[in-house]
Amino acid sequence: MDDYAQFKATYFAECAELLADVETQLSELNEGSGDPEVLHAIFRAVHSIKAGAGAFKFTQLATFSHEFEALLDRMRDGRIQVTEPGVNLLFRSTDILSAMVEAAENEENLSDEYGKEILAEITSMAKGSTVDPAQIDLTQTSEDTATAPATTEQTSDEKKNYFIKFTPKAELFKHANEPLLIIRELQTLGNLTSEPNLDKLPQLSNLDAKKPIFPGISLYFQMQTLKM
């Protein structure tokens, strides 16, 4: 007997409602709606589906929804322009997401290749943007100079080291933002190591389900830059 059957039933009922709402919001987006709340609503729905998939260890569903969510996050903050091909990809991604939810609910195993073509498109489109440095507070701690001098025909590389102390506030979570997306973006730009700050982590008996648990994290980041 599945001890979590009741919770899973609730999750799948919520997924059905969320997916129906996504379809409605996508239709508005397809009709040219410029309301930013449309993309926010789609993001929140996919984020909720991802969270439940992770909790119940629906690995394939969690992986796909995570990448889908990352693309939506870039679209909603303007790093990726919402175009007709982009909206079309969102529709097709939602179809894959729905099929994965249905398979998880019916305890069916989908092929490992299922949805990979769409996933590759999502990843490709998502990588078409870069992090806005203004959104992250970087404190430079040291700099290693280049070994080769730059000329008009040569380039020189330099590595800059940063120490980042990141402590998101509760307001960040109220809007369904995912702090780990920022960390993942940094990983695409250079070498990154992290160390969680657990000093303010409450005791288990004092946890409040209505408050976010993210006491902070220290990041050691080395970014490779190229100077002409």
C-alpha positions in Angstrom: 0.0 0.0 0.0 1.2 3.4 -0.9 1.5 5.6 2.2 1.4 8.7 0.1 -1.6 7.7 -2.1 -3.8 10.4 -0.6 -1.2 13.1 -1.1 -0.5 12.0 -4.6 -4.2 12.1 -5.5 -4.4 15.7 -4.3 -1.3 16.5 -6.3 -2.7 15.1 -9.5 -6.0 16.9 -9.0 -4.1 20.1 -8.6 -2.0 19.3 -11.7 -5.2 18.9 -13.8 -6.3 22.4 -12.6 -2.9 23.9 -13.2 -2.6 22.5 -16.7 -6.1 23.7 -17.6 -5.1 27.1 -16.5 -1.8 27.0 -18.5 -3.8 26.2 -21.6 -6.0 29.2 -21.0 -3.1 31.5 -20.4 -1.3 30.2 -23.5 -4.3 30.9 -25.6 -4.2 34.5 -24.4 -0.5 34.7 -25.1 -1.1 33.3 -28.6 -3.6 36.0 -29.2 -1.1 38.7 -28.5 -1.8 39.5 -24.8 0.8 41.8 -23.4 -0.2 41.3 -19.8 2.9 40.2 -17.9 0.7 38.3 -15.5 0.0 35.8 -18.2 3.6 34.5 -18.2 3.8 34.8 -14.4 0.7 32.5 -14.1 2.2 29.9 -16.5 5.5 30.0 -14.6 3.7 29.5 -11.3 1.8 26.6 -12.6 4.8 24.8 -14.0 6.7 25.6 -10.8 4.0 24.0 -8.7 4.0 20.9 -10.9 7.8 20.7 -10.7 7.8 21.0 -6.9 5.3 18.1 -6.4 7.2 16.0 -9.0 10.4 16.4 -7.0 8.6 15.6 -3.7 7.2 12.4 -5.1 10.4 11.5 -7.0 8.8 11.6 -10.4 12.3 12.1 -11.9 11.4 12.5 -15.6 8.6 14.9 -14.9 10.7 16.9 -12.4 13.6 17.2 -14.9 11.4 18.3 -17.8 9.3 20.8 -15.7 12.5 22.3 -14.3 13.8 23.1 -17.8 10.4 24.3 -18.9 10.3 26.6 -15.8 13.8 28.0 -16.5 12.7 29.0 -20.0 9.5 30.6 -18.7 11.6 32.5 -16.1 13.7 34.0 -18.8 10.7 35.0 -20.9 8.8 36.6 -18.1 11.7 38.9 -17.1 12.4 39.9 -20.6 15.7 38.1 -21.2 14.1 36.1 -24.0 11.6 37.8 -26.3 8.2 36.2 -26.6 7.9 35.3 -30.3 5.5 33.1 -32.3 8.0 30.2 -32.4 8.5 30.7 -28.7 4.8 30.5 -27.9 4.5 27.4 -30.2 7.2 25.8 -28.2 5.4 26.5 -25.0 2.3 24.8 -26.4 4.2 21.7 -27.4 6.0 21.7 -24.1 2.7 21.8 -22.2 1.6 18.8 -24.2 4.7 16.8 -23.1 4.2 18.0 -19.5 0.6 16.8 -19.5 1.5 13.4 -20.9 4.2 13.0 -18.2 1.7 14.0 -15.5 -0.7 11.4 -16.8 1.9 8.7 -17.0 3.0 9.4 -13.4 -0.6 9.3 -12.2 -1.2 6.0 -14.0 2.2 4.6 -12.8 3.3 4.1 -16.4 6.9 4.3 -17.5 7.6 6.5 -20.5 10.7 5.9 -22.7 13.8 7.8 -21.6 13.7 9.4 -25.0 10.2 10.7 -24.6 10.1 14.5 -24.8 13.9 14.8 -25.3 13.5 16.6 -28.7 11.3 19.2 -27.1 13.6 19.4 -24.1 16.5 20.1 -26.4 14.5 22.9 -28.0 13.7 24.4 -24.6 17.4 24.2 -23.5 18.5 25.8 -26.8 16.1 28.7 -26.6 16.9 29.2 -22.9 20.6 29.4 -23.6 20.0 32.2 -26.0 20.1 34.7 -23.1 22.7 35.9 -20.5 22.5 36.9 -16.9 21.9 40.6 -16.3 24.9 41.6 -14.0 22.8 44.3 -12.5 20.6 41.6 -10.8 23.5 40.2 -8.9 25.7 41.8 -6.3 29.3 40.7 -7.1 32.1 41.7 -4.8 35.5 41.2 -6.6 38.1 39.8 -4.2 41.1 39.1 -6.5 42.2 39.1 -10.1 44.6 36.9 -12.0 46.2 38.8 -14.9 46.7 37.3 -18.3 49.8 35.5 -19.4 49.8 36.6 -23.1 49.8 40.3 -24.1 47.0 41.5 -26.2 47.5 42.8 -29.7 45.2 43.8 -32.5 45.3 40.2 -33.7 45.5 38.4 -30.3 43.3 38.2 -27.3 44.2 37.8 -23.7 42.3 35.9 -21.0 41.8 36.9 -17.4 40.1 35.2 -14.5 38.2 37.2 -11.9 37.3 35.7 -8.5 34.2 36.8 -6.7 32.7 36.1 -3.3 28.9 36.3 -3.3 26.8 36.2 -0.2 23.2 35.5 -1.3 20.3 35.7 1.2 16.9 35.9 -0.5 14.1 37.6 1.3 10.6 36.2 1.8 9.2 38.6 -0.8 11.2 36.6 -3.5 9.3 33.4 -2.7 5.9 35.1 -2.6 6.1 35.6 -6.4 7.2 32.0 -7.1 10.8 33.0 -7.9 13.4 30.3 -7.7 16.7 31.4 -6.3 18.5 28.3 -7.6 17.9 29.6 -11.1 20.3 32.4 -10.4 22.9 30.0 -9.2 22.5 27.8 -12.2 23.0 30.9 -14.5 26.3 31.6 -12.8 27.4 28.0 -13.4 27.2 28.7 -17.2 29.6 31.6 -16.9 32.5 30.1 -14.9 33.6 27.9 -12.1 31.3 28.0 -9.1 31.4 26.4 -5.6 28.9 27.0 -2.9 28.6 26.7 0.8 25.2 26.9 2.6 24.9 29.2 5.6 23.0 27.2 8.2 23.5 29.5 11.2 19.9 30.8 11.0 18.3 27.5 10.1 15.5 26.9 12.7 15.1 23.7 14.7 12.7 21.2 13.2 10.2 21.8 15.9 10.2 25.6 15.1 9.7 25.3 11.4 6.8 27.4 10.0 5.3 25.9 6.8 4.2 29.4 5.7 7.7 30.8 5.8 10.5 30.0 3.3 13.5 28.1 4.5 16.5 29.5 2.7 18.9 31.0 5.3 21.5 31.9 2.8 24.4 30.6 0.7 28.0 31.7 0.1 29.2 31.3 -3.4 32.8 31.3 -4.6 32.8 32.2 -8.3 35.5 32.4 -10.9 34.5 34.0 -14.2 36.6 33.7 -17.3 36.5 36.9 -19.3 37.9 37.8 -22.7 39.5 41.1 -23.4 40.1 42.2 -27.0 
